[in-house]
């Protein structure tokens, strides 16, 4: 799993697009959740952002601080 990069605050869409571009993803007009799911897929991880229902075993996930507040 390559999702390690814990941040204390949620990433902005601009920051997510930079991460996505580094993975070869054209973020274009994707919404934040769609973009994060695309990044997760490219990293070989289940696209789970916003789907955790408050319970997640991935404590080192870079999306964790924002994930629990989001419903995908």
Beta strands, then each sheet from edge to edge (+ up, - down):
end
